[in-house]
Each structure stands twice: as structure tokens, then as C-alpha cells.
């Protein structure tokens, strides 16, 4: 089973190799942001559990893909593989054309930090730090010069509409505002891919609508978004939807 999705707009570059990717995209030669080739994952036993059956999947630049499935279907395993948190048992995973299986652990970690921005259901913000500090700390172990970190963090908060709340701590922010801070933190590294795991799961309907509208705007500006959800209404925001059932993917 092979899933192929059309390529969309080009994400903004954040590193020299991303600049090259954008140049290639302009010439129509850029690789997909995500390309799974026969990827599968089996947890060792006894007995072994085939959490993801082998599949092929390509996600082009600027796509908005949603992934749905019931509890226990394999969504979390898929997220961990896509986010370079787990290595597949077999197959090849190429991120921006880079074969991740060929990388040692340190380089995989560095690639994840450069290319993937994570947004989770639980916001994972430091309660005693301001919104600006939470976003700035995301660059602590990156190559971004210290003098540029605050500038980038302020720009990321402005991008998600929270420039005026930069000095508020999470306890003084609404749920929707906290998730926007989390999205700003994910964007500050200028990733190729925004990987969202149930980003509206802890929000009421009004705040959820606000966050989804922001993701729509980011997609419209060229960001590649992969969103995992169990909510059919949230899934409908994607331009393509992939379903996982019993570890098997289908469009």
C-alpha cells in the first residue's frame, strides 16, 4: 500500500541546508519533507507486537495532513517514528531527503531539533517562566547565537498573536494562549515540519477553534503540518487524512 500526496508550498528556511531545499523546491526537485519507505515497527516480545505494519508514505512541502485512528491503533507509535523519537524496526525514513537510519544517535537528535517542531496536548510549559522565556529556552541547545534568541522568541510570539502577552506566566494565560505559546516554541527553530499530537485535546471549543485557525494560517504561509487526532472535526481541517487501524495505514 502506497500513499502519495501532492506537494504544496515551500516552508521558510531556517538553516543553510533548508535554504538548499527551498532552492531545489523552486526547481521542482525538492524531496518530500517526510518519506517512509516500507517502514514498520515491531516491539520485542515475548510475544513480539507488530505496532506498525510496513507502509510507504510521502508528505510534500506545505502539506496539511491529519492522522486519525481509535485508541491503541498505532497513532502514538507513528508519532514517535515520525518525530525521530523511535527508530523503525525495518524500512527507511527520509526527513527532508536525509536517510535517518544512517545517522548515529547524536546526529538524529540534532536533526530532530533542527527540522521538527512538536506541539502536544499537554502544553509542557514551565509554570514559573514567562511566555517569552519558555520560547527562548527552546533554543538553549541550538546553534542560534544568544543575542538572537530573544529576537527570535519575540517574533515567534508575534507570529502566533501573543506578542502582547510575552511577559505573562502560563498560570495567567488561557488554555488557548498556552497552546499558542507552545506553538511559538515549536516554530522558533524554523522547522521543516510541525508535528502536532492532539493539540486541541485540552481546550474548550472556542480555544480549539482559535488554535486550529492558527494552524490553518501557518499552513497557508507554507508550513508543513502533520496533526494526529481522534476528533473527526479536527481531522477534517487537513487537506489529506490518513487512518491508522491495528497498525495499518490507509488514506
N, C-alpha and C positions, 0 to 999 in steps of 0.2 A: 504494500500500500504506500503510495507516494503522494504527498501533499505539496503543491507548489502554489505560491501566492505571487501576484504581480508586484513588482517593485513600485515604491512610491517616491516621495520627495526625499531630499538629501538632508541628513542631520548636520547640525553645525559642528565644525571641527573643534576639538579640544586639545589635540596633541599633533605633532608633525605627521605621525602615521595616519591619523584621521584626516589631515589635510590631503594626504595622498589618496585616501579612499574617496574623498569628495572629488578630486580631480578625475579619478577613474570613473566615478559615477557620471560626471559630466560627459565623459566619452562613452558611456553605456557599458563599461567593463567592470564596474564595482561588484564585488561578491555580495551575496546576501549578508545581512547582519548576523542571522542565525542560519546554520545549515547542519542538520542532523543527517547522517548517512548510516542507515542500519543500526541506529543507536538503541540499546536496550540495557536494562539493569536488573540483575538478579541478586537478591540478598542471600548470603550463605546460610545454610541450614545447620543442623538438620531440622526439617527438610528445607531445601532451598526454595525461595519465593521469587517468582518472576514478576517483579513490581512493574516493569515496563517492557512490553514486548517490542521486538525490533521495529523501527519505523524510520521513515525519511520525512523530513520537514524543512522547508526553506521559508524564511521570513525576510522580505526585502526591506530596503531602507525606506523609512517613512510610513511603514505599515502600522495599523492598529489591529492587533489580533487578540481575541479573547479565548480563554481556555476554560471549559466547563466540565463538570462531572460530579457525581454524588460523592459523599464522604467515603474514603477508602478506595477511590477509583484509581489513584496514582497521581493526582494533581500535585501533591507535595513533593513526590519523587521527581516529577517532571520539572518543577520549580527548582529543586536543588541541582539537577543536572544542568538546566539552562543557565542557572546562576553561578556555575562552576563551584558549587559547594560540595557536590558529589561527583565522582568520575563514573562514567558508564562502564558496565562490565564488558561490552563489546560495541563495535561501531566507532564512528568518528564524529566528533563535534567540532565544527569550524565556527569561530566567532570572528566576524569581520575578515573572513578568509584565513584566519590563523588556526592551525590544527592544534587544539588544546591538549589532545592526548600526548603530543610530543613534548610538552613542556614539563619541566620539573616543578615541584610544588610551589617554590618561591615565585617563579615566573607566572604560574597560574594565578596566584594570589594578586600579583601586581597587575596582570591583565584584567582580572575581575574589578580591581579598584579603578582602573582607567576607563573601562568600557561599559560597565554595568552600574546603573543606579537602582537601588532597591527601595520599594515602598511597601510597608507591611500593614496588616490590620491593626496591630498594636503599634503605636507611633514610635516607641522606643526613644523618647526624648529624655534628656537629663533634666529632672524636675527643678534643680537648683541653678540651672543655666538659662540665660535668655535665649530667645529665638535666634538672635544673631550669633551667639556663642555656640548653640547647637549646630548651626550650619557651618560655622567656621571650623569646629572640631573635626568635621568630616574630612578636612584637608590636612590634618595633623601629620599623617604619614605619607603624604604625596610629595611630588616634586614642585608643587606650587610655592613660589617664594613667600616667605612670611609677610612681606609688605603688601602682597596682592591678595592675601586671604580675606581680609575684611572687605576689600573692594568687591571681590567675587561673591562673598556671602551676602552683602547688601544688594547686589544686583540680582542674585537668585531670589531673595525675598521680594524684591520689587516685581520680579517676573511672575510670582505667584500671588501678587496683590497684597503682600503683607509688609511692605516697606515701613508703614506707619506703626507696626507692632514689633519692630526689631528688638526692643529692649524689654518686652514682656516675657515673663517666665511662663512655662506651659500651664501652670495652675490658673493663670489669668486669661487663658485662651479658650475659645470654644473648641469642641471636637473637630469641627471643620477647619478651624485655624491651625490646630495642632497637626492635622494631616497635611495642610499646606506647608507648614514648616518642614515636615518630613519629606515632602516632595521637593522643596527647595534644597534640602540637604542632599537628596538624590541627584539633583540637577547640577549642583555646584561644581562637580568634577567634569562636567560637559561630556556625559557618557554617550555611547552609540545607542544604548538600549536602556529603556526604563522598564524594569520588571516589577510588576505590582501584584501583590498577593492579598486578595480580599480587601482592597483599600477603603471600601465603604462599609465593611462589616461592623464597625463600632460606631457608626454615625446614624443620626436620625435622617429622615427623608430629605429635609431641607439641606442639611450639610452634605449629605451624599450627593444630591443633585449639583451642589456647588463644586465639589471635588471632581465629579465626572465632567462637568463643563470645563474645568481647568485642564483635565486630561485631553478633552477634545481640542482645546486651544493649542496645547503642546503638540498634539498630533498634526494639527493644521500648520504649525510652524516647521514641521519636518521631523519631529522626534519619532523614533520607532518605539512603540508601546506594546508590551505583551502583558495582558491582565488576566489573572486567574481568579475565578469567581464561581460561586454556586448559584448566583442570582440570575435568572433568565433576563430580567430587565437590564441589569448591568451588562450582561453578555451581549445584548442587542446593540450596545454602543460600538462594538468592534466592526471593522469592515469585513472581517472573516472570523468564523468561530470554529474552533477545534474542540471536539468532545473526547473525553477520556472515560472509558468504562472497562473495569477489570484490567487496567494496564494497557489497553489497546486504544490507539488514536484513530479518529476518523474526522473528516470535515463535515 
